[in-house]
Amino acid sequence: MTTKEIGMQLALDAQPDWAEQAFEAIKQLAKRGTEFTSEDVLAITGLPSGDVGMNKNNASGAVMNKAARAGIIRKVGYAPSKRKASHGSIHAVWVGNV
């Protein structure tokens, strides 16, 4: 397991209930066949930590990568954030592998 993979697993382990809910939300979004970002998942589940802050919500990226490794979604591009709290950060755009 790489250092990156260990870090992602630690992030998921820190928020197990949220990670499970988010993984289910990703599967539902993937079934739609339309593009989505982690912000769409967060709109369903809320933030993992419940608050915005540096390194407080690493589980959101980790769960997206987990779904990609499982073959549920694939990255198709990038888009700026829609949430003001994200200050225009760039997010991966995903689509389901249906």
Backbone atoms as SQL, in Angstrom:
CREATE TABLE atoms (id INTEGER PRIMARY KEY, chain TEXT, resi INTEGER, resn TEXT, atom TEXT, x REAL, y REAL, z REAL);
INSERT INTO atoms VALUES
  (1, 'A', 1, 'MET', 'N', 0.853, -1.178, 0.000),
  (2, 'A', 1, 'MET', 'CA', 0.000, 0.000, 0.000),
  (3, 'A', 1, 'MET', 'C', 0.902, 1.246, 0.000),
  (4, 'A', 2, 'THR', 'N', 0.609, 2.193, -0.886),
  (5, 'A', 2, 'THR', 'CA', 1.407, 3.409, -0.980),
  (6, 'A', 2, 'THR', 'C', 1.052, 4.364, 0.164),
  (7, 'A', 3, 'THR', 'N', 1.888, 5.353, 0.356),
  (8, 'A', 3, 'THR', 'CA', 1.625, 6.371, 1.370),
  (9, 'A', 3, 'THR', 'C', 0.314, 7.088, 1.083),
  (10, 'A', 4, 'LYS', 'N', 0.059, 7.364, -0.189),
  (11, 'A', 4, 'LYS', 'CA', -1.198, 8.007, -0.579),
  (12, 'A', 4, 'LYS', 'C', -2.389, 7.138, -0.196),
  (13, 'A', 5, 'GLU', 'N', -2.308, 5.856, -0.503),
  (14, 'A', 5, 'GLU', 'CA', -3.400, 4.929, -0.190),
  (15, 'A', 5, 'GLU', 'C', -3.616, 4.809, 1.319),
  (16, 'A', 6, 'ILE', 'N', -2.530, 4.812, 2.077),
  (17, 'A', 6, 'ILE', 'CA', -2.636, 4.754, 3.536),
  (18, 'A', 6, 'ILE', 'C', -3.343, 6.005, 4.051),
  (19, 'A', 7, 'GLY', 'N', -2.964, 7.163, 3.528),
  (20, 'A', 7, 'GLY', 'CA', -3.602, 8.413, 3.942),
  (21, 'A', 7, 'GLY', 'C', -5.084, 8.439, 3.621),
  (22, 'A', 8, 'MET', 'N', -5.450, 7.961, 2.431),
  (23, 'A', 8, 'MET', 'CA', -6.863, 7.930, 2.057),
  (24, 'A', 8, 'MET', 'C', -7.640, 6.976, 2.964),
  (25, 'A', 9, 'GLN', 'N', -7.045, 5.825, 3.281),
  (26, 'A', 9, 'GLN', 'CA', -7.729, 4.874, 4.165),
  (27, 'A', 9, 'GLN', 'C', -7.896, 5.454, 5.566),
  (28, 'A', 10, 'LEU', 'N', -6.888, 6.172, 6.055),
  (29, 'A', 10, 'LEU', 'CA', -6.998, 6.813, 7.369),
  (30, 'A', 10, 'LEU', 'C', -8.126, 7.848, 7.376),
  (31, 'A', 11, 'ALA', 'N', -8.251, 8.598, 6.286),
  (32, 'A', 11, 'ALA', 'CA', -9.321, 9.594, 6.178),
  (33, 'A', 11, 'ALA', 'C', -10.686, 8.915, 6.209),
  (34, 'A', 12, 'LEU', 'N', -10.830, 7.810, 5.503),
  (35, 'A', 12, 'LEU', 'CA', -12.098, 7.071, 5.496),
  (36, 'A', 12, 'LEU', 'C', -12.380, 6.439, 6.857),
  (37, 'A', 13, 'ASP', 'N', -11.351, 5.904, 7.487),
  (38, 'A', 13, 'ASP', 'CA', -11.517, 5.273, 8.795),
  (39, 'A', 13, 'ASP', 'C', -11.924, 6.282, 9.868),
  (40, 'A', 14, 'ALA', 'N', -11.532, 7.540, 9.681),
  (41, 'A', 14, 'ALA', 'CA', -11.877, 8.583, 10.656),
  (42, 'A', 14, 'ALA', 'C', -13.350, 8.978, 10.579),
  (43, 'A', 15, 'GLN', 'N', -13.998, 8.696, 9.442),
  (44, 'A', 15, 'GLN', 'CA', -15.405, 9.058, 9.228),
  (45, 'A', 15, 'GLN', 'C', -16.165, 7.865, 8.655),
  (46, 'A', 16, 'PRO', 'N', -16.215, 6.722, 9.357),
  (47, 'A', 16, 'PRO', 'CA', -16.784, 5.504, 8.746),
  (48, 'A', 16, 'PRO', 'C', -18.256, 5.613, 8.356),
  (49, 'A', 17, 'ASP', 'N', -19.077, 6.216, 9.174),
  (50, 'A', 17, 'ASP', 'CA', -20.504, 6.334, 8.836),
  (51, 'A', 17, 'ASP', 'C', -20.691, 7.227, 7.620),
  (52, 'A', 18, 'TRP', 'N', -19.986, 8.358, 7.630),
  (53, 'A', 18, 'TRP', 'CA', -20.079, 9.273, 6.493),
  (54, 'A', 18, 'TRP', 'C', -19.564, 8.588, 5.226),
  (55, 'A', 19, 'ALA', 'N', -18.438, 7.884, 5.331),
  (56, 'A', 19, 'ALA', 'CA', -17.842, 7.232, 4.158),
  (57, 'A', 19, 'ALA', 'C', -18.813, 6.234, 3.533),
  (58, 'A', 20, 'GLU', 'N', -19.521, 5.498, 4.359),
  (59, 'A', 20, 'GLU', 'CA', -20.500, 4.531, 3.846),
  (60, 'A', 20, 'GLU', 'C', -21.649, 5.244, 3.134),
  (61, 'A', 21, 'GLN', 'N', -22.149, 6.314, 3.734),
  (62, 'A', 21, 'GLN', 'CA', -23.236, 7.089, 3.119),
  (63, 'A', 21, 'GLN', 'C', -22.770, 7.706, 1.802),
  (64, 'A', 22, 'ALA', 'N', -21.556, 8.236, 1.795),
  (65, 'A', 22, 'ALA', 'CA', -21.027, 8.875, 0.595),
  (66, 'A', 22, 'ALA', 'C', -20.825, 7.863, -0.529),
  (67, 'A', 23, 'PHE', 'N', -20.346, 6.674, -0.194),
  (68, 'A', 23, 'PHE', 'CA', -20.135, 5.644, -1.207),
  (69, 'A', 23, 'PHE', 'C', -21.469, 5.266, -1.852),
  (70, 'A', 24, 'GLU', 'N', -22.510, 5.156, -1.049),
  (71, 'A', 24, 'GLU', 'CA', -23.843, 4.860, -1.583),
  (72, 'A', 24, 'GLU', 'C', -24.341, 6.014, -2.461),
  (73, 'A', 25, 'ALA', 'N', -24.091, 7.257, -2.038),
  (74, 'A', 25, 'ALA', 'CA', -24.499, 8.419, -2.830),
  (75, 'A', 25, 'ALA', 'C', -23.779, 8.429, -4.179),
  (76, 'A', 26, 'ILE', 'N', -22.503, 8.086, -4.185),
  (77, 'A', 26, 'ILE', 'CA', -21.735, 8.024, -5.434),
  (78, 'A', 26, 'ILE', 'C', -22.345, 6.990, -6.369),
  (79, 'A', 27, 'LYS', 'N', -22.699, 5.831, -5.831),
  (80, 'A', 27, 'LYS', 'CA', -23.302, 4.795, -6.673),
  (81, 'A', 27, 'LYS', 'C', -24.615, 5.288, -7.289),
  (82, 'A', 28, 'GLN', 'N', -25.409, 6.001, -6.525),
  (83, 'A', 28, 'GLN', 'CA', -26.672, 6.530, -7.046),
  (84, 'A', 28, 'GLN', 'C', -26.421, 7.588, -8.117),
  (85, 'A', 29, 'LEU', 'N', -25.473, 8.495, -7.870),
  (86, 'A', 29, 'LEU', 'CA', -25.141, 9.517, -8.866),
  (87, 'A', 29, 'LEU', 'C', -24.574, 8.872, -10.131),
  (88, 'A', 30, 'ALA', 'N', -23.772, 7.843, -9.969),
  (89, 'A', 30, 'ALA', 'CA', -23.170, 7.154, -11.122),
  (90, 'A', 30, 'ALA', 'C', -24.233, 6.519, -12.009),
  (91, 'A', 31, 'LYS', 'N', -25.299, 6.007, -11.409),
  (92, 'A', 31, 'LYS', 'CA', -26.375, 5.361, -12.174),
  (93, 'A', 31, 'LYS', 'C', -27.110, 6.344, -13.077),
  (94, 'A', 32, 'ARG', 'N', -27.065, 7.616, -12.765),
  (95, 'A', 32, 'ARG', 'CA', -27.766, 8.618, -13.574),
  (96, 'A', 32, 'ARG', 'C', -27.135, 8.793, -14.953),
  (97, 'A', 33, 'GLY', 'N', -25.845, 8.494, -15.054),
  (98, 'A', 33, 'GLY', 'CA', -25.162, 8.629, -16.332),
  (99, 'A', 33, 'GLY', 'C', -24.772, 10.055, -16.686),
  (100, 'A', 34, 'THR', 'N', -24.908, 10.973, -15.734),
  (101, 'A', 34, 'THR', 'CA', -24.525, 12.367, -15.972),
  (102, 'A', 34, 'THR', 'C', -23.282, 12.698, -15.149),
  (103, 'A', 35, 'GLU', 'N', -22.601, 13.751, -15.547),
  (104, 'A', 35, 'GLU', 'CA', -21.389, 14.159, -14.844),
  (105, 'A', 35, 'GLU', 'C', -21.732, 14.730, -13.472),
  (106, 'A', 36, 'PHE', 'N', -20.816, 14.516, -12.518),
  (107, 'A', 36, 'PHE', 'CA', -20.990, 15.059, -11.175),
  (108, 'A', 36, 'PHE', 'C', -19.629, 15.257, -10.522),
  (109, 'A', 37, 'THR', 'N', -19.608, 15.993, -9.439),
  (110, 'A', 37, 'THR', 'CA', -18.385, 16.220, -8.673),
  (111, 'A', 37, 'THR', 'C', -18.615, 15.815, -7.223),
  (112, 'A', 38, 'SER', 'N', -17.565, 15.907, -6.445),
  (113, 'A', 38, 'SER', 'CA', -17.689, 15.601, -5.019),
  (114, 'A', 38, 'SER', 'C', -18.672, 16.552, -4.346),
  (115, 'A', 39, 'GLU', 'N', -18.866, 17.734, -4.906),
  (116, 'A', 39, 'GLU', 'CA', -19.841, 18.667, -4.335),
  (117, 'A', 39, 'GLU', 'C', -21.259, 18.110, -4.420),
  (118, 'A', 40, 'ASP', 'N', -21.547, 17.346, -5.457),
  (119, 'A', 40, 'ASP', 'CA', -22.861, 16.719, -5.576),
  (120, 'A', 40, 'ASP', 'C', -23.044, 15.646, -4.499),
  (121, 'A', 41, 'VAL', 'N', -21.963, 14.944, -4.191),
  (122, 'A', 41, 'VAL', 'CA', -22.015, 13.954, -3.115),
  (123, 'A', 41, 'VAL', 'C', -22.234, 14.669, -1.785),
  (124, 'A', 42, 'LEU', 'N', -21.501, 15.765, -1.569),
  (125, 'A', 42, 'LEU', 'CA', -21.619, 16.520, -0.319),
  (126, 'A', 42, 'LEU', 'C', -23.002, 17.145, -0.166),
  (127, 'A', 43, 'ALA', 'N', -23.656, 17.458, -1.272),
  (128, 'A', 43, 'ALA', 'CA', -25.017, 17.989, -1.206),
  (129, 'A', 43, 'ALA', 'C', -25.972, 16.945, -0.626),
  (130, 'A', 44, 'ILE', 'N', -25.649, 15.679, -0.819),
  (131, 'A', 44, 'ILE', 'CA', -26.473, 14.583, -0.293),
  (132, 'A', 44, 'ILE', 'C', -26.080, 14.236, 1.142),
  (133, 'A', 45, 'THR', 'N', -24.782, 14.159, 1.395),
  (134, 'A', 45, 'THR', 'CA', -24.287, 13.639, 2.677),
  (135, 'A', 45, 'THR', 'C', -23.862, 14.691, 3.682),
  (136, 'A', 46, 'GLY', 'N', -23.588, 15.899, 3.214),
  (137, 'A', 46, 'GLY', 'CA', -22.970, 16.898, 4.084),
  (138, 'A', 46, 'GLY', 'C', -21.473, 16.652, 4.155),
  (139, 'A', 47, 'LEU', 'N', -20.758, 17.572, 4.772),
  (140, 'A', 47, 'LEU', 'CA', -19.310, 17.435, 4.905),
  (141, 'A', 47, 'LEU', 'C', -18.972, 16.337, 5.902),
  (142, 'A', 48, 'PRO', 'N', -17.881, 15.610, 5.679),
  (143, 'A', 48, 'PRO', 'CA', -17.506, 14.550, 6.615),
  (144, 'A', 48, 'PRO', 'C', -17.351, 15.047, 8.045),
  (145, 'A', 49, 'SER', 'N', -16.718, 16.192, 8.215),
  (146, 'A', 49, 'SER', 'CA', -16.484, 16.718, 9.565),
  (147, 'A', 49, 'SER', 'C', -17.607, 17.637, 10.020),
  (148, 'A', 50, 'GLY', 'N', -18.498, 17.990, 9.097),
  (149, 'A', 50, 'GLY', 'CA', -19.575, 18.912, 9.436),
  (150, 'A', 50, 'GLY', 'C', -19.176, 20.365, 9.355),
  (151, 'A', 51, 'ASP', 'N', -17.908, 20.654, 9.059),
  (152, 'A', 51, 'ASP', 'CA', -17.416, 22.027, 9.042),
  (153, 'A', 51, 'ASP', 'C', -16.330, 22.173, 7.982),
  (154, 'A', 52, 'VAL', 'N', -16.188, 23.365, 7.448),
  (155, 'A', 52, 'VAL', 'CA', -15.150, 23.655, 6.464),
  (156, 'A', 52, 'VAL', 'C', -13.850, 23.965, 7.200),
  (157, 'A', 53, 'GLY', 'N', -12.741, 23.463, 6.703),
  (158, 'A', 53, 'GLY', 'CA', -11.442, 23.762, 7.300),
  (159, 'A', 53, 'GLY', 'C', -10.352, 22.930, 6.659),
  (160, 'A', 54, 'MET', 'N', -9.129, 23.401, 6.794),
  (161, 'A', 54, 'MET', 'CA', -7.977, 22.725, 6.214),
  (162, 'A', 54, 'MET', 'C', -7.852, 21.304, 6.765),
  (163, 'A', 55, 'ASN', 'N', -7.813, 20.327, 5.866),
  (164, 'A', 55, 'ASN', 'CA', -7.645, 18.904, 6.186),
  (165, 'A', 55, 'ASN', 'C', -8.764, 18.323, 7.054),
  (166, 'A', 56, 'LYS', 'N', -9.916, 18.981, 7.126),
  (167, 'A', 56, 'LYS', 'CA', -11.028, 18.462, 7.909),
  (168, 'A', 56, 'LYS', 'C', -11.891, 17.496, 7.105),
  (169, 'A', 57, 'ASN', 'N', -11.803, 17.554, 5.790),
  (170, 'A', 57, 'ASN', 'CA', -12.719, 16.782, 4.953),
  (171, 'A', 57, 'ASN', 'C', -11.998, 15.954, 3.902),
  (172, 'A', 58, 'ASN', 'N', -10.825, 15.452, 4.253),
  (173, 'A', 58, 'ASN', 'CA', -10.058, 14.638, 3.308),
  (174, 'A', 58, 'ASN', 'C', -10.798, 13.376, 2.890),
  (175, 'A', 59, 'ALA', 'N', -11.752, 12.951, 3.696),
  (176, 'A', 59, 'ALA', 'CA', -12.499, 11.739, 3.360),
  (177, 'A', 59, 'ALA', 'C', -13.303, 11.917, 2.080),
  (178, 'A', 60, 'SER', 'N', -13.658, 13.145, 1.729),
  (179, 'A', 60, 'SER', 'CA', -14.446, 13.339, 0.503),
  (180, 'A', 60, 'SER', 'C', -13.641, 12.949, -0.731),
  (181, 'A', 61, 'GLY', 'N', -12.386, 13.329, -0.798),
  (182, 'A', 61, 'GLY', 'CA', -11.543, 12.913, -1.918),
  (183, 'A', 61, 'GLY', 'C', -11.241, 11.426, -1.878),
  (184, 'A', 62, 'ALA', 'N', -11.046, 10.917, -0.673),
  (185, 'A', 62, 'ALA', 'CA', -10.721, 9.504, -0.518),
  (186, 'A', 62, 'ALA', 'C', -11.866, 8.608, -0.981),
  (187, 'A', 63, 'VAL', 'N', -13.093, 8.995, -0.685),
  (188, 'A', 63, 'VAL', 'CA', -14.230, 8.152, -1.086),
  (189, 'A', 63, 'VAL', 'C', -14.431, 8.193, -2.602),
  (190, 'A', 64, 'MET', 'N', -14.140, 9.337, -3.229),
  (191, 'A', 64, 'MET', 'CA', -14.235, 9.409, -4.692),
  (192, 'A', 64, 'MET', 'C', -13.191, 8.478, -5.316),
  (193, 'A', 65, 'ASN', 'N', -11.987, 8.504, -4.789),
  (194, 'A', 65, 'ASN', 'CA', -10.935, 7.624, -5.310),
  (195, 'A', 65, 'ASN', 'C', -11.264, 6.158, -5.070),
  (196, 'A', 66, 'LYS', 'N', -11.865, 5.848, -3.921),
  (197, 'A', 66, 'LYS', 'CA', -12.272, 4.470, -3.636),
  (198, 'A', 66, 'LYS', 'C', -13.282, 3.986, -4.680),
  (199, 'A', 67, 'ALA', 'N', -14.249, 4.842, -5.013),
  (200, 'A', 67, 'ALA', 'CA', -15.255, 4.481, -6.021),
  (201, 'A', 67, 'ALA', 'C', -14.615, 4.309, -7.400),
  (202, 'A', 68, 'ALA', 'N', -13.640, 5.142, -7.717),
  (203, 'A', 68, 'ALA', 'CA', -12.950, 5.011, -9.005),
  (204, 'A', 68, 'ALA', 'C', -12.160, 3.707, -9.069),
  (205, 'A', 69, 'ARG', 'N', -11.454, 3.385, -7.985),
  (206, 'A', 69, 'ARG', 'CA', -10.687, 2.130, -7.953),
  (207, 'A', 69, 'ARG', 'C', -11.607, 0.913, -8.035),
  (208, 'A', 70, 'ALA', 'N', -12.832, 1.053, -7.530),
  (209, 'A', 70, 'ALA', 'CA', -13.809, -0.042, -7.588),
  (210, 'A', 70, 'ALA', 'C', -14.476, -0.141, -8.953),
  (211, 'A', 71, 'GLY', 'N', -14.175, 0.805, -9.863),
  (212, 'A', 71, 'GLY', 'CA', -14.736, 0.766, -11.207),
  (213, 'A', 71, 'GLY', 'C', -16.147, 1.324, -11.316),
  (214, 'A', 72, 'ILE', 'N', -16.607, 2.018, -10.296),
  (215, 'A', 72, 'ILE', 'CA', -17.955, 2.576, -10.291),
  (216, 'A', 72, 'ILE', 'C', -18.015, 3.881, -11.080),
  (217, 'A', 73, 'ILE', 'N', -16.948, 4.674, -10.982),
  (218, 'A', 73, 'ILE', 'CA', -16.892, 5.969, -11.660),
  (219, 'A', 73, 'ILE', 'C', -15.542, 6.125, -12.353),
  (220, 'A', 74, 'ARG', 'N', -15.510, 7.085, -13.283),
  (221, 'A', 74, 'ARG', 'CA', -14.241, 7.431, -13.924),
  (222, 'A', 74, 'ARG', 'C', -14.179, 8.943, -14.098),
  (223, 'A', 75, 'LYS', 'N', -12.971, 9.468, -14.024),
  (224, 'A', 75, 'LYS', 'CA', -12.748, 10.906, -14.139),
  (225, 'A', 75, 'LYS', 'C', -12.831, 11.315, -15.604),
  (226, 'A', 76, 'VAL', 'N', -13.580, 12.405, -15.875),
  (227, 'A', 76, 'VAL', 'CA', -13.728, 12.874, -17.251),
  (228, 'A', 76, 'VAL', 'C', -13.277, 14.319, -17.432),
  (229, 'A', 77, 'GLY', 'N', -12.819, 14.954, -16.363),
  (230, 'A', 77, 'GLY', 'CA', -12.358, 16.333, -16.481),
  (231, 'A', 77, 'GLY', 'C', -12.286, 17.017, -15.132),
  (232, 'A', 78, 'TYR', 'N', -12.258, 18.344, -15.206),
  (233, 'A', 78, 'TYR', 'CA', -12.160, 19.165, -13.995),
  (234, 'A', 78, 'TYR', 'C', -13.059, 20.379, -14.148),
  (235, 'A', 79, 'ALA', 'N', -13.543, 20.904, -13.014),
  (236, 'A', 79, 'ALA', 'CA', -14.413, 22.081, -13.025),
  (237, 'A', 79, 'ALA', 'C', -14.194, 22.862, -11.735),
  (238, 'A', 80, 'PRO', 'N', -14.392, 24.187, -11.799),
  (239, 'A', 80, 'PRO', 'CA', -14.271, 24.978, -10.575),
  (240, 'A', 80, 'PRO', 'C', -15.427, 24.690, -9.618),
  (241, 'A', 81, 'SER', 'N', -15.151, 24.858, -8.358),
  (242, 'A', 81, 'SER', 'CA', -16.151, 24.645, -7.322),
  (243, 'A', 81, 'SER', 'C', -17.336, 25.582, -7.493),
  (244, 'A', 82, 'LYS', 'N', -18.506, 25.110, -7.089),
  (245, 'A', 82, 'LYS', 'CA', -19.713, 25.936, -7.102),
  (246, 'A', 82, 'LYS', 'C', -19.975, 26.528, -5.712),
  (247, 'A', 83, 'ARG', 'N', -19.420, 25.895, -4.670),
  (248, 'A', 83, 'ARG', 'CA', -19.657, 26.357, -3.299),
  (249, 'A', 83, 'ARG', 'C', -18.728, 27.513, -2.956),
  (250, 'A', 84, 'LYS', 'N', -19.284, 28.577, -2.374),
  (251, 'A', 84, 'LYS', 'CA', -18.471, 29.735, -1.983),
  (252, 'A', 84, 'LYS', 'C', -17.380, 29.359, -0.996),
  (253, 'A', 85, 'ALA', 'N', -17.690, 28.432, -0.096),
  (254, 'A', 85, 'ALA', 'CA', -16.729, 28.034, 0.932),
  (255, 'A', 85, 'ALA', 'C', -15.485, 27.366, 0.340),
  (256, 'A', 86, 'SER', 'N', -15.580, 26.889, -0.893),
  (257, 'A', 86, 'SER', 'CA', -14.434, 26.236, -1.539),
  (258, 'A', 86, 'SER', 'C', -13.534, 27.223, -2.269),
  (259, 'A', 87, 'HIS', 'N', -13.954, 28.476, -2.334),
  (260, 'A', 87, 'HIS', 'CA', -13.147, 29.549, -2.924),
  (261, 'A', 87, 'HIS', 'C', -12.654, 29.237, -4.340),
  (262, 'A', 88, 'GLY', 'N', -13.515, 28.649, -5.152),
  (263, 'A', 88, 'GLY', 'CA', -13.180, 28.396, -6.552),
  (264, 'A', 88, 'GLY', 'C', -12.178, 27.291, -6.785),
  (265, 'A', 89, 'SER', 'N', -11.988, 26.418, -5.801),
  (266, 'A', 89, 'SER', 'CA', -11.040, 25.315, -5.993),
  (267, 'A', 89, 'SER', 'C', -11.493, 24.433, -7.159),
  (268, 'A', 90, 'ILE', 'N', -10.569, 23.688, -7.692),
  (269, 'A', 90, 'ILE', 'CA', -10.854, 22.832, -8.840),
  (270, 'A', 90, 'ILE', 'C', -11.202, 21.432, -8.355),
  (271, 'A', 91, 'HIS', 'N', -12.290, 20.889, -8.904),
  (272, 'A', 91, 'HIS', 'CA', -12.766, 19.558, -8.532),
  (273, 'A', 91, 'HIS', 'C', -12.761, 18.648, -9.761),
  (274, 'A', 92, 'ALA', 'N', -12.480, 17.387, -9.526),
  (275, 'A', 92, 'ALA', 'CA', -12.578, 16.393, -10.590),
  (276, 'A', 92, 'ALA', 'C', -14.058, 16.217, -10.958),
  (277, 'A', 93, 'VAL', 'N', -14.298, 16.001, -12.228),
  (278, 'A', 93, 'VAL', 'CA', -15.641, 15.696, -12.721),
  (279, 'A', 93, 'VAL', 'C', -15.663, 14.209, -13.027),
  (280, 'A', 94, 'TRP', 'N', -16.716, 13.540, -12.546),
  (281, 'A', 94, 'TRP', 'CA', -16.824, 12.089, -12.656),
  (282, 'A', 94, 'TRP', 'C', -18.087, 11.708, -13.416),
  (283, 'A', 95, 'VAL', 'N', -18.087, 10.503, -13.951),
  (284, 'A', 95, 'VAL', 'CA', -19.281, 9.926, -14.574),
  (285, 'A', 95, 'VAL', 'C', -19.278, 8.442, -14.225),
  (286, 'A', 96, 'GLY', 'N', -20.456, 7.867, -14.160),
  (287, 'A', 96, 'GLY', 'CA', -20.566, 6.452, -13.826),
  (288, 'A', 96, 'GLY', 'C', -20.098, 5.554, -14.944),
  (289, 'A', 97, 'ASN', 'N', -19.582, 4.414, -14.583),
  (290, 'A', 97, 'ASN', 'CA', -19.155, 3.385, -15.534),
  (291, 'A', 97, 'ASN', 'C', -20.287, 2.383, -15.710),
  (292, 'A', 98, 'VAL', 'N', -21.367, 2.812, -16.359),
  (293, 'A', 98, 'VAL', 'CA', -22.518, 1.925, -16.544),
  (294, 'A', 98, 'VAL', 'C', -22.549, 1.328, -17.925);
